[in-house]
Amino acid sequence: MSDSANLLREHGVQVTAQRLAVLRAVSECPHGTADKIAECVRNEIGVISKQAVYDALGILAEKGIIRRIQPAGSSALYEDRIDDNHHHVICRKCGKTADVDCAVGYTPCLTAADDSGYQIDEAEVIYWGTCPECLAEKSEV
């Protein structure tokens, strides 16, 4: 717990039991929605408002302690894998999300043809498809 508390302090975030619980829940439930994280926090510490969870997620993401992912047409997802530029694959059927390491070598889709004057420092890619479990269900039908 002291490592998490130190992490918060290093980022200028006041240490509270709720923020520590939210940070643990993000770690234990990668790619969880705010509702899923709130459920995990409640299982650990009891009563916490949804607003308190949203506030904690907001400050943790703003300070770069966690990462917020917003796939098109989906709720925001949260994870604590922040030290690299990785991407995600999402099942269209069940919504399961997994990490995909960044492409290496020739990657034309990650290089903007025209940067419009921006200094680009990250590319976010989301792959969509069907997870192995849903494919197995489909073949059983």
Protein Blocks (a to p, Z undefined) as FASTA:
>chain_A
ZZmmmmmmmnopacdfklmmmmmmmmmmghiafklmmmmmmmmnopadfklmmmmmmmmm
mnopaccdddehiacdddfbfkbccdddddfklopacdddddehjdfklpcfbgghpacf
bdcdddddddfklmmmmmmZZ
